[in-house]
Amino acid sequence: MSHSPCVRTVVSCTLLVIALGAGVTACGSDGNPLADKPYDAADQISFNTPTGAGKRADPDKPLEVVAKSDEDRITDVTAQDATGRFVAGELDADGRRWHSTSPLAANAHYTVQVSTEDENGAPGRKTLTFDTNTPATRQRLKVTFGPKAGEYGVGQPVTAQLDQAIKDKAQRAIVERALRVDSVPAVEGSWYWVSDKELHYRPKDYWPAHATIQAHSNLDGIRISDRLWGGPAAPLKITTGAKLLAVTDAAAHQLTVYKDDKEINQIPVTTGKPGFETRNGVKVVLEKQYFVRMRGSTVGIAEGTSDSYDLPVYYATRVTWSGEYVHAAPWSVGSQGYENVSHGCTGMSTSNAEWFFDTFHPGDLVKVVNSNGKEMENFGNGFGDWNLAWKDWRKGSALTNGTPDGPKPQDAARVQPAAL
């Protein structure tokens, strides 16, 4: 191979140029060894993948690049498949060996670029391509993103439903690393494993107003376990509208509405009476129904008792699956602004409820303070995701290990050169 005669350091080349006089160069075309055209490093390195025609690599085995001589070293490796997915890897401290740390995809075409350096500091380069085979096991993990495409409030989490349970932490890391959420404007966010089959993604703070949020999966063809591989997933795109937040002070019997952090309305309300107190905390609007028949029997109140009810309810904005709404309650107008007489919902006049119904949409925020009720559940009864502090939210990620600061989940595995 043809190597540059230049010594390793730029300083020595500079001194030589000075000694020879201005305008005379001795190290490469411009006196800088880094300016030399890289030589073909094929004789310096070896790969553990078959490169012949018709030969395919086993995606179960990590990719490995090794320097053949003690005098040569690897300086960088970039491995990428045809869809643009990078392979994470680690380079040994002595530069003799690089190996992949994230799984290779099945039935994929890879391009690997290796940079080297010889004993004199001269740069070498080798590009390799190879294909992986299709595993005998074809069980695939299906991922479904939510919610449906459309516009939502700034409190709407992105969800990922898996069709098979993932319990092992290492396997969860593989799945989570491949599930990407990006927004414009960009914000810091993280996944949380709600269960073995469900993940939620939210930013550190609420989404920006008028943002575009996209979720997609890089899991297709990735080995998760001996018997499970990633399957395809339809991408998701949602947008946010203005920031809408309703704060209900249960003690003051008032609901204050803020749009983009500016107060735009104040409404007298009634909330849950003793024994049926409204939950404290942040909730997210789930759906809206113009008419709902509300019966006490659906929430465990026996028919015929003093607390039993069967009412037609209009302009109902739902915030929990267990039956908590913001809705019209014309029967309690005399108590609204003065006392709490409901069975847990936030009641207001029909005209105020119509305004609230027309103003708020799924993903908008409803917060209750100063109630004697229990705290809103984090999961399982709607979206209580925002009641978790950021440091606690990050504990639910398989990538961040619960650290409140530091690398973002999508960057956590970017060792050398990059992760999915």
C-alpha positions as CSV (number, residue, x, y, z in Angstrom):
1,M,0.0,0.0,0.0
2,S,1.1,3.6,-0.5
3,H,1.7,5.5,2.8
4,S,2.6,9.1,3.3
5,P,6.2,9.7,4.5
6,C,4.9,12.4,6.9
7,V,5.4,11.8,10.6
8,R,2.4,11.7,12.9
9,T,2.2,15.2,14.3
10,V,1.2,18.4,12.4
11,V,3.7,20.4,14.5
12,S,6.8,18.5,13.1
13,C,5.6,19.1,9.5
14,T,5.1,22.8,10.2
15,L,8.7,23.0,11.6
16,L,10.0,21.3,8.5
17,V,8.2,23.8,6.2
18,I,9.7,26.7,8.2
19,A,13.2,25.2,7.8
20,L,12.8,24.8,4.1
21,G,11.5,28.3,3.6
22,A,8.3,29.9,2.6
23,G,6.3,28.3,-0.2
24,V,8.0,24.9,0.2
25,T,5.9,22.0,1.4
26,A,7.0,18.5,2.5
27,C,3.9,17.0,4.1
28,G,1.1,16.2,1.7
29,S,-0.2,18.7,-0.8
30,D,-0.5,21.5,1.7
31,G,1.9,20.6,4.5
32,N,-0.8,18.9,6.6
33,P,-0.7,15.1,6.9
34,L,-4.5,15.2,7.3
35,A,-4.7,16.5,3.8
36,D,-3.3,13.3,2.3
37,K,-5.8,11.2,0.3
38,P,-6.6,8.1,2.4
39,Y,-5.0,5.0,1.2
40,D,-6.9,1.7,0.8
41,A,-6.9,0.1,4.2
42,A,-8.1,-3.3,3.0
43,D,-4.8,-5.0,4.1
44,Q,-5.0,-3.4,7.6
45,I,-8.3,-4.7,8.8
46,S,-10.5,-7.8,8.8
47,F,-14.3,-8.2,9.1
48,N,-16.3,-11.1,10.5
49,T,-18.9,-10.9,7.8
50,P,-19.0,-12.7,4.4
51,T,-18.6,-10.3,1.5
52,G,-18.8,-12.7,-1.5
53,A,-21.6,-12.7,-4.0
54,G,-24.7,-14.5,-2.7
55,K,-23.3,-14.8,0.9
56,R,-25.2,-13.3,3.8
57,A,-24.3,-12.5,7.3
58,D,-26.1,-13.8,10.4
59,P,-27.9,-10.9,12.0
60,D,-27.7,-12.7,15.4
61,K,-24.0,-12.1,15.4
62,P,-22.4,-8.7,16.1
63,L,-20.4,-7.0,13.4
64,E,-16.7,-6.9,14.3
65,V,-13.8,-5.0,12.7
66,V,-10.2,-5.8,13.8
67,A,-6.9,-4.2,13.0
68,K,-4.4,-6.9,11.7
69,S,-1.2,-5.2,12.9
70,D,-0.1,-3.8,16.3
71,E,1.2,-0.8,14.4
72,D,-2.2,0.2,12.9
73,R,-5.3,1.3,14.6
74,I,-9.0,2.0,13.8
75,T,-10.1,5.6,14.3
76,D,-13.7,5.4,13.3
77,V,-16.4,3.0,12.1
78,T,-19.8,4.0,10.7
79,A,-22.3,1.2,9.9
80,Q,-25.7,2.1,8.3
81,D,-28.4,0.1,6.5
82,A,-30.2,1.0,3.4
83,T,-33.1,2.7,5.3
84,G,-30.7,5.0,7.1
85,R,-30.6,3.2,10.4
86,F,-27.2,3.5,12.2
87,V,-25.6,0.6,14.2
88,A,-24.3,1.5,17.6
89,G,-20.8,0.2,18.5
90,E,-17.8,0.4,20.7
91,L,-14.1,1.0,19.8
92,D,-11.5,-0.5,22.2
93,A,-9.2,2.0,23.9
94,D,-6.2,0.8,21.9
95,G,-8.0,1.2,18.6
96,R,-7.5,-2.5,17.6
97,R,-11.1,-3.6,17.6
98,W,-14.6,-2.2,17.0
99,H,-17.8,-4.3,17.6
100,S,-21.5,-3.4,17.2
101,T,-23.6,-3.1,20.4
102,S,-27.0,-2.7,18.8
103,P,-28.7,-5.6,16.9
104,L,-28.3,-5.9,13.1
105,A,-31.5,-6.0,11.1
106,A,-32.6,-9.1,9.3
107,N,-32.7,-9.2,5.5
108,A,-31.0,-5.8,5.3
109,H,-28.2,-4.3,3.2
110,Y,-25.4,-2.6,5.2
111,T,-22.6,-0.2,4.2
112,V,-19.6,0.0,6.6
113,Q,-17.0,2.8,6.4
114,V,-13.8,2.2,8.4
115,S,-11.2,4.8,9.0
116,T,-7.7,3.8,10.1
117,E,-4.3,5.3,10.9
118,D,-0.8,3.7,10.4
119,E,2.2,4.1,12.6
120,N,3.1,7.4,10.9
121,G,-0.4,8.9,11.2
122,A,-1.3,8.4,7.6
123,P,-5.1,8.0,7.1
124,G,-6.6,4.9,5.6
125,R,-10.1,4.1,4.5
126,K,-12.1,1.0,3.6
127,T,-15.8,0.7,2.6
128,L,-17.5,-2.6,2.9
129,T,-21.0,-3.7,2.0
130,F,-22.8,-6.9,3.1
131,D,-26.3,-8.3,3.4
132,T,-27.9,-10.1,6.3
133,N,-30.1,-13.2,6.0
134,T,-33.7,-13.8,7.0
135,P,-34.0,-15.6,10.3
136,A,-35.7,-18.9,10.5
137,T,-37.9,-17.5,13.3
138,R,-40.5,-15.2,11.8
139,Q,-42.5,-14.1,14.9
140,R,-42.9,-10.3,14.6
141,L,-43.7,-7.6,17.2
142,K,-46.4,-5.2,16.0
143,V,-46.4,-1.6,17.2
144,T,-49.4,0.7,17.0
145,F,-48.9,4.4,17.7
146,G,-51.6,6.6,19.1
147,P,-53.6,8.7,19.1
148,K,-55.1,8.9,15.6
149,A,-53.6,11.5,13.3
150,G,-55.1,15.0,13.9
151,E,-54.8,18.1,16.1
152,Y,-54.6,17.8,19.9
153,G,-54.0,19.9,22.9
154,V,-50.5,20.3,24.3
155,G,-51.1,17.7,27.0
156,Q,-51.6,14.7,24.6
157,P,-49.1,11.9,25.2
158,V,-48.0,9.7,22.3
159,T,-48.7,6.1,23.0
160,A,-47.2,2.8,21.6
161,Q,-49.2,-0.4,21.9
162,L,-47.3,-3.7,21.5
163,D,-49.1,-6.9,20.5
164,Q,-46.8,-9.0,22.6
165,A,-45.5,-8.5,26.2
166,I,-41.8,-7.3,26.6
167,K,-40.6,-7.9,30.1
168,D,-36.9,-8.2,29.9
169,K,-35.1,-4.9,30.4
170,A,-32.5,-5.5,27.7
171,Q,-35.3,-6.4,25.2
172,R,-37.2,-3.3,26.3
173,A,-34.1,-1.2,25.5
174,I,-34.0,-2.6,22.0
175,V,-37.7,-1.8,21.4
176,E,-37.5,1.7,23.0
177,R,-34.4,2.7,21.1
178,A,-36.2,2.0,17.9
179,L,-39.4,4.0,18.7
180,R,-38.6,7.6,17.8
181,V,-40.6,10.7,18.5
182,D,-39.6,14.0,17.0
183,S,-41.2,17.4,17.2
184,V,-40.9,20.8,15.6
185,P,-40.1,22.9,17.7
186,A,-37.8,20.2,19.2
187,V,-38.3,19.4,22.9
188,E,-36.7,16.9,25.3
189,G,-38.9,13.9,25.9
190,S,-38.9,10.3,27.0
191,W,-40.8,7.0,26.8
192,Y,-42.3,5.4,29.9
193,W,-43.2,1.7,30.1
194,V,-46.7,1.8,31.5
195,S,-46.9,-2.0,31.2
196,D,-45.3,-4.8,29.3
197,K,-47.4,-3.9,26.2
198,E,-47.8,-0.2,26.5
199,L,-45.5,2.9,26.4
200,H,-46.3,6.6,26.7
201,Y,-44.1,9.4,25.4
202,R,-44.2,13.0,26.8
203,P,-41.9,15.9,26.9
204,K,-40.3,17.2,30.1
205,D,-42.9,20.0,30.0
206,Y,-46.0,20.3,27.9
207,W,-45.7,20.2,24.1
208,P,-45.2,23.6,22.5
209,A,-48.3,25.2,21.0
210,H,-48.7,24.7,17.3
211,A,-46.1,22.0,17.1
212,T,-45.8,19.1,14.7
213,I,-45.1,15.7,16.3
214,Q,-44.1,12.6,14.4
215,A,-43.6,9.1,15.7
216,H,-42.1,6.2,13.8
217,S,-40.5,2.9,14.4
218,N,-37.0,1.6,13.3
219,L,-37.8,-1.8,14.7
220,D,-38.6,-3.7,11.5
221,G,-36.2,-6.6,11.0
222,I,-34.4,-6.0,14.3
223,R,-33.8,-9.0,16.6
224,I,-35.4,-8.6,20.0
225,S,-35.0,-12.1,21.3
226,D,-34.2,-15.6,20.0
227,R,-37.8,-16.0,18.9
228,L,-39.0,-12.4,18.3
229,W,-38.1,-9.8,15.7
230,G,-39.4,-6.3,15.1
231,G,-42.2,-5.9,12.5
232,P,-43.4,-2.9,10.5
233,A,-45.3,-0.1,12.1
234,A,-47.3,2.8,10.5
235,P,-45.9,6.2,11.4
236,L,-47.9,8.8,13.2
237,K,-48.2,12.6,12.7
238,I,-50.2,14.9,15.0
239,T,-50.2,18.6,15.6
240,T,-51.0,20.8,18.6
241,G,-53.2,23.8,18.8
242,A,-53.0,26.7,21.3
243,K,-52.1,25.8,24.9
244,L,-55.4,25.5,26.8
245,L,-55.5,24.9,30.6
246,A,-58.5,24.9,32.9
247,V,-57.7,25.2,36.6
248,T,-60.5,24.2,38.9
249,D,-60.1,25.4,42.5
250,A,-62.5,23.1,44.4
251,A,-62.3,25.1,47.6
252,A,-63.1,28.4,45.8
253,H,-65.6,26.8,43.5
254,Q,-64.1,28.5,40.5
255,L,-62.7,27.3,37.2
256,T,-60.2,29.6,35.4
257,V,-59.3,29.1,31.8
258,Y,-55.9,30.1,30.4
259,K,-55.1,30.2,26.7
260,D,-51.4,30.4,26.0
261,D,-50.9,31.3,29.7
262,K,-53.3,34.2,29.6
263,E,-56.6,34.1,31.5
264,I,-59.6,34.2,29.2
265,N,-62.5,33.1,31.3
266,Q,-63.6,32.4,34.9
267,I,-66.6,30.1,35.5
268,P,-68.4,29.3,38.8
269,V,-68.6,25.6,39.3
270,T,-69.4,22.9,41.8
271,T,-67.3,19.8,42.3
272,G,-67.5,16.6,44.3
273,K,-69.3,16.7,47.6
274,P,-67.9,14.8,50.7
275,G,-67.5,11.1,49.9
276,F,-67.4,11.9,46.2
277,E,-64.6,14.4,46.1
278,T,-63.1,15.3,42.7
279,R,-59.6,14.0,42.0
280,N,-56.7,16.5,42.4
281,G,-54.1,16.8,39.7
282,V,-53.6,17.3,36.0
283,K,-55.9,15.4,33.6
284,V,-56.1,15.4,29.8
285,V,-59.4,15.8,27.9
286,L,-60.2,12.3,26.5
287,E,-63.3,12.9,24.4
288,K,-66.4,15.1,24.1
289,Q,-70.0,14.0,24.0
290,Y,-72.9,16.3,23.4
291,F,-75.3,14.0,25.4
292,V,-74.5,11.4,28.0
293,R,-77.0,9.5,30.3
294,M,-75.3,9.4,33.7
295,R,-76.5,6.8,36.2
296,G,-75.1,6.2,39.7
297,S,-75.2,2.5,39.2
298,T,-72.4,2.7,36.7
299,V,-70.0,4.0,39.4
300,G,-71.2,1.7,42.2
301,I,-74.1,3.7,43.7
302,A,-77.0,1.4,44.5
303,E,-80.3,2.3,42.9
304,G,-82.9,3.7,45.3
305,T,-80.4,5.1,47.7
306,S,-80.1,8.8,48.6
307,D,-77.1,9.2,46.3
308,S,-78.6,7.4,43.4
309,Y,-79.1,9.4,40.2
310,D,-80.2,8.9,36.5
311,L,-79.7,12.2,34.6
312,P,-79.5,13.4,31.0
313,V,-76.3,15.4,30.7
314,Y,-75.3,17.8,27.9
315,Y,-72.0,19.3,26.8
316,A,-69.9,16.6,28.6
317,T,-66.1,16.9,28.3
318,R,-64.6,13.7,29.6
319,V,-61.3,13.7,31.6
320,T,-61.3,10.2,33.2
321,W,-62.5,6.8,32.0
322,S,-64.1,6.2,35.4
323,G,-66.7,8.9,34.6
324,E,-65.3,12.3,35.6
325,Y,-66.6,15.0,33.2
326,V,-66.8,18.8,33.0
327,H,-70.5,19.2,32.0
328,A,-73.7,21.2,32.2
329,A,-75.5,20.9,35.5
330,P,-78.5,23.2,35.4
331,W,-80.0,21.4,38.5
332,S,-77.1,22.8,40.7
333,V,-76.8,26.4,39.4
334,G,-77.7,27.7,42.9
335,S,-74.6,25.9,44.3
336,Q,-72.2,26.8,41.6
337,G,-69.6,29.2,42.9
338,Y,-70.6,28.5,46.5
339,E,-70.5,24.8,47.5
340,N,-69.6,21.3,46.2
341,V,-72.6,19.1,45.6
342,S,-71.7,16.8,42.7
343,H,-70.7,13.1,42.6
344,G,-67.2,14.0,41.4
345,C,-67.8,15.8,38.1
346,T,-67.3,19.5,37.6
347,G,-70.7,21.1,37.0
348,M,-71.5,24.5,35.5
349,S,-74.4,26.3,33.8
350,T,-75.5,25.1,30.4
351,S,-74.2,28.2,28.7
352,N,-70.8,27.9,30.4
353,A,-70.7,24.2,29.6
354,E,-71.4,24.9,26.0
355,W,-68.6,27.4,25.8
356,F,-66.2,25.0,27.5
357,F,-67.3,22.2,25.2
358,D,-66.7,24.3,22.1
359,T,-63.3,25.6,23.4
360,F,-61.6,22.4,24.8
361,H,-60.6,19.4,22.7
362,P,-58.8,16.1,23.3
363,G,-55.3,16.7,24.6
364,D,-56.2,20.0,26.4
365,L,-55.4,20.2,30.1
366,V,-57.8,20.2,33.1
367,K,-56.2,20.6,36.5
368,V,-58.0,20.4,39.9
369,V,-56.5,21.9,43.0
370,N,-57.6,22.2,46.7
371,S,-60.0,19.2,46.6
372,N,-60.2,16.8,49.4
373,G,-60.2,14.0,46.9
374,K,-57.4,11.5,46.1
375,E,-54.8,12.2,43.5
376,M,-55.4,11.5,39.8
377,E,-54.0,8.1,38.8
378,N,-50.9,8.3,36.7
379,F,-52.1,5.6,34.3
380,G,-55.1,3.5,33.7
381,N,-57.9,6.1,34.2
382,G,-57.0,8.4,31.4
383,F,-53.8,10.4,31.0
384,G,-52.4,11.3,34.4
385,D,-48.9,11.3,32.9
386,W,-48.2,14.9,33.8
387,N,-48.6,14.3,37.5
388,L,-45.2,12.5,37.5
389,A,-42.2,14.7,38.1
390,W,-39.6,14.5,35.3
391,K,-37.1,12.6,37.4
392,D,-39.8,10.0,38.1
393,W,-40.9,9.9,34.5
394,R,-37.4,9.0,33.4
395,K,-37.4,6.1,35.7
396,G,-39.9,4.5,33.4
397,S,-37.5,4.4,30.5
398,A,-35.3,1.4,29.7
399,L,-32.6,3.7,28.4
400,T,-32.2,6.5,30.9
401,N,-31.9,4.5,34.1
402,G,-33.9,7.1,36.0
403,T,-31.3,9.9,35.7
404,P,-33.1,13.3,35.8
405,D,-30.6,14.9,33.5
406,G,-28.0,13.8,31.1
407,P,-28.4,12.2,27.7
408,K,-31.9,12.2,26.1
409,P,-33.4,8.7,25.7
410,Q,-32.9,8.9,21.9
411,D,-29.2,9.7,22.4
412,A,-28.6,7.3,25.3
413,A,-27.0,4.6,23.2
414,R,-25.0,6.8,20.9
415,V,-21.6,5.4,21.8
416,Q,-19.6,5.0,18.6
417,P,-20.7,6.0,16.1
418,A,-24.4,6.3,16.6
419,A,-27.6,4.5,17.7
420,L,-30.8,3.9,15.9
